[in-house]
Amino acid sequence: MHHEHRFIKGENTFLPTILLLHGTGGDENDLIPLAEMMAPKASILSVRGNVSENGMNRFFKRLAAGVFDEQDLAKRTEELYAFVQDAAKKYDFDANNVVAAGYSNGANIAANLLYTIKDALAGAVLFHAMQPQANVQLDQITAPVYISSGRRDTMIPAAEAEGLIQALRQVGADVTEFWTDGGHELTRAEVEEAGEWIQQFNA
C-alpha cells in the first residue's frame, strides 16, 4: 500500500535515514523542519498516515481517545514497514539504518514498529508517545530509544509515558527519557535534546 510521502536526500548517506511520522491531523510536510534541526545532513523519508479520522490524517484507527483499534494498528504497522522497505530500494538508502522520529500518533506507530517487527528500526525518537498495546509479550529490543513527554500532557498522562519507558527498558532497550513541564505540544528543548541523542549514530 502506498503512502503519500516526501524523500529528501541528505548530504551524508552514512547517517541513518530519518523516518518522519506526524501527529494526528498532520502531513508529510509537518516535521521536516524538526528533522533538519535534529539531523541536518541525514536523508529524510517523511510519510503521511493512510487513515482519515474526520478529515485528519492518522497512521491507524482508534476506537476512542487513547483506545487504539489494535487490529488496524497491526495492519498499518506492517504496511508502513513494507513501504519503508520499498522506499529504501526506490531511493537507495539502507533499510537497516532507519531511525524513526514520530510525534503523538506517529510516535505511537513507531513504538509499535519497535514492539512488533524485529530490527525494523535502528533507533527511534518518540515525542509524546504511549504504549501502543498493553499486556503484549515483547521480544528483546536492542534499538536505542529517545522518549520525551510532558508532565502536564492531558492527552498522554505521565503514567502512560512511564509505562512505555518501563516496557521498553524491561526488554533491554537503551531508553533516554526527557521530560518537559508542559503539555502535549512539542517544545524546542525536546527537539534539541533529540538532536544530541541522534549524534550517537554519527560513528
NORQUIKA-V119049 format. One record per backbone hydrogen bond with DSSP energy under -0.5 kcal/mol. CO is the residue of the C=O (numbers start at 1). NH is the residue of the N-H. E is the energy in kcal/mol with one decimal. If there is no record, write none. Layout:
<<CO | NH | E> <CO | NH | E>>
This chain:
<<4 | 48 | -3.0> <6 | 46 | -3.0> <7 | 9 | -0.5> <8 | 44 | -2.6> <11 | 13 | -0.7> <12 | 15 | -1.0> <17 | 19 | -0.7> <17 | 99 | -2.4> <18 | 20 | -0.8> <18 | 45 | -2.8> <19 | 101 | -3.2> <20 | 47 | -2.3> <21 | 103 | -2.2> <22 | 106 | -0.5> <23 | 26 | -2.3> <27 | 30 | -1.2> <29 | 32 | -0.8> <31 | 34 | -0.6> <31 | 35 | -2.1> <32 | 36 | -2.2> <33 | 37 | -1.3> <34 | 38 | -2.8> <35 | 39 | -3.2> <39 | 42 | -1.8> <41 | 12 | -2.5> <43 | 18 | -2.9> <44 | 8 | -2.6> <44 | 46 | -0.6> <45 | 20 | -2.4> <45 | 47 | -0.5> <46 | 6 | -2.4> <47 | 22 | -0.7> <51 | 53 | -0.5> <51 | 58 | -2.9> <52 | 54 | -0.6> <53 | 56 | -1.8> <56 | 53 | -2.9> <57 | 25 | -2.8> <57 | 26 | -0.5> <58 | 51 | -2.5> <61 | 69 | -1.9> <64 | 67 | -2.5> <66 | 68 | -0.6> <67 | 63 | -2.8> <67 | 64 | -1.5> <68 | 70 | -1.1> <69 | 73 | -2.8> <70 | 74 | -2.2> <71 | 75 | -2.2> <72 | 76 | -3.1> <73 | 77 | -2.1> <74 | 78 | -2.0> <75 | 79 | -2.3> <76 | 80 | -2.5> <77 | 81 | -2.4> <78 | 82 | -2.6> <79 | 83 | -2.4> <80 | 84 | -2.3> <81 | 85 | -2.1> <82 | 86 | -2.4> <83 | 87 | -2.8> <84 | 88 | -2.1> <85 | 89 | -1.3> <86 | 90 | -2.5> <87 | 91 | -3.2> <88 | 92 | -0.7> <88 | 93 | -1.6> <93 | 95 | -0.7> <94 | 97 | -2.0> <97 | 17 | -2.3> <98 | 100 | -0.5> <98 | 122 | -3.0> <98 | 123 | -0.9> <99 | 19 | -2.2> <100 | 125 | -3.2> <101 | 21 | -2.2> <102 | 127 | -3.0> <103 | 106 | -2.1> <104 | 108 | -2.1> <105 | 109 | -1.6> <106 | 110 | -1.8> <107 | 111 | -2.4> <108 | 112 | -1.8> <109 | 113 | -1.9> <110 | 114 | -2.0> <111 | 115 | -2.3> <112 | 116 | -2.4> <113 | 117 | -2.4> <116 | 118 | -0.6> <117 | 120 | -1.9> <122 | 144 | -0.7> <123 | 100 | -1.8> <124 | 126 | -0.6> <124 | 146 | -3.0> <125 | 102 | -2.7> <125 | 127 | -0.7> <126 | 128 | -0.7> <126 | 148 | -2.4> <127 | 104 | -2.8> <136 | 138 | -0.8> <140 | 142 | -0.5> <144 | 124 | -1.6> <145 | 147 | -0.5> <145 | 176 | -3.0> <146 | 126 | -3.6> <147 | 178 | -2.4> <148 | 128 | -3.3> <149 | 180 | -2.7> <150 | 153 | -1.6> <152 | 154 | -0.5> <157 | 160 | -1.4> <157 | 161 | -1.6> <158 | 162 | -2.7> <159 | 163 | -2.0> <160 | 164 | -1.8> <161 | 165 | -2.3> <162 | 166 | -2.8> <163 | 167 | -2.5> <164 | 168 | -2.3> <165 | 169 | -2.3> <166 | 170 | -2.4> <167 | 171 | -0.7> <168 | 171 | -0.8> <168 | 173 | -2.2> <169 | 172 | -1.8> <171 | 141 | -2.4> <173 | 175 | -1.2> <174 | 145 | -2.3> <175 | 177 | -0.6> <176 | 147 | -2.9> <178 | 149 | -2.2> <180 | 151 | -2.7> <182 | 152 | -2.8> <187 | 191 | -1.5> <188 | 192 | -2.7> <189 | 193 | -2.6> <190 | 194 | -2.1> <191 | 195 | -2.1> <192 | 196 | -1.8> <193 | 197 | -2.4> <194 | 198 | -2.4> <195 | 199 | -0.7> <196 | 199 | -0.8> <197 | 200 | -1.5> <198 | 201 | -2.4> <199 | 202 | -2.3> <200 | 203 | -0.6>>
